[in-house]
Amino acid sequence: MHRSDGGLIAGGAITFGLAYLVTGVIGTIDATAGRSVGLFTWLPLAGPVLWAAGMGDAVEWVLGSTSAALQTLGLVLLIAGAAGHDVEIDASEALVLPGAPGADVGATLHVRF
């Protein structure tokens, strides 16, 4: 049986989403200040790097590259979680249940292979 990993999916979505949203808001603030290069931040993954290249300042390079790295990490976690993993299921089981059908006392043995 194949199962996805919900923890990786949630962690990846939160990491990607927060990095994307924070960078986009910063870029929008930058764009309202008259620098249209700020709108590049709304491009996933590459946008923060393009924004940093257009600004040319060391602070923007750190912010842009960090955001791009966090977005990439979030996307990798999301894809890895969605890809999931194979789980081996052991279908055989044996149960001993109290009581027997049609009897006052006894036990029932239920076996599945």
N, C-alpha and C positions, 0 to 999 in steps of 0.2 A: 504494500500500500504506500502511496506517495502523499506526504503531508507538507504543507507550507509551514514556515516558522513565523508565527504571529509576532513574537518579540522582535525579530529582525525587521519585519515589515513596519511595525509601529515605530521602532527606533529610527529606521531609515527615513520614514515619512516625516517624523518630527525634526530630525536633523536637517533634511533637505528643505522642509517648509520654513523653518525658522531662519536659516541662512538666506534663503531666497527672499523672504518677506523683509527682513532687516535691511538687506542690501538694496532691495527695490525702493524701500522708503527713503533710504539715504540718497539714492540716485534721483528720486522724485524731488526731494528737497534741493538737491544740486541743480536739477533742471529748472525749478522755479526761480532759482537765483540767476537764470539766464544762460546756463551752460547746458546745451542740448545733449552733450555727451553723457549726461547723467541717465538718460533714458535707456542706455545700453544695459544698465543693471537689471532690467526686466527680462533679458535673455538668459535662460538657464545655463549654467556651467561656464560658458565663455563670456557672458555679459560683464561680470565684474572685472575680468582681465582687460576687456576692451575699454571699459570705463577708466580703469587705472592707467592704461596706455594713453588715453586721451587727456588725462589730467597731468601726468608726468611728475607728480609729487611722490616722495617716498612714503608718506602716510597712506595715500591712496593705493600705492602698490601693495603695502602690507594688508590693508583692508580688502582689496580686490582679490589678491591671491589667497588669503585666508577664507574668504567667502566662497571662492571657486573650489577650494579644497574641501570645505565642509559640504557644499552642494554635491560634489562628486562622491564623497564618503556616504552621504545620505542616499544617493541613488544606487551606489553599490550595495549597501545594506538592504535597501528595498528590493532590488533584483535578486539578491541572494536569498532573502526571506521568501520571495514569491517562488523561486526555483525549488525551495524546500529540500527534502531528503526522503529517502526510502525508509520505511518502517516495516520491520518483519513482525508479522502477527502470528502468534502461536494459537491455532484454532482448536487444539485439543485441550479438553478440560475434564475434570472429574469432580462431581459434587455428591456429597452424602447428605440427603435431606431427611429430616425427622418425619415419621409417618409413612405408611404404606397404603396405597389405594386399595380400598375394600377390606382393610384389616384394622383392628382396634389399636394394635401396637406394631412397631416395626420401623424400618428405615427404607428409603429408596435410594438406589445408586443410579445417578445420572451421569453417563459417560458420552463425550462427544469427541470424535476424531477429526 
